[in-house]
Amino acid sequence: MSKVFLSRTQAAKRVGRCAKTMRNLAARDMGPPFLKIGDRPAYPADELDAWLAAGGDAA
């Protein structure tokens, strides 16, 4: 089974934040785990959901 990856914009929508917030969280090493594919971040959907379940970006 292949892994599903989300773009920064897609991940931001799933988290309920804007893409700029996701970029800022990544810069501060406080955001969900992601990979770089070329020069773009790719967020594994399952790891994004786990990050949210663990209280990630609690507003």
Helices and strands as residue ranges (DSSP letters): E 5-6, H 8-15, H 19-27, E 35-37, E 40-44, H 45-53
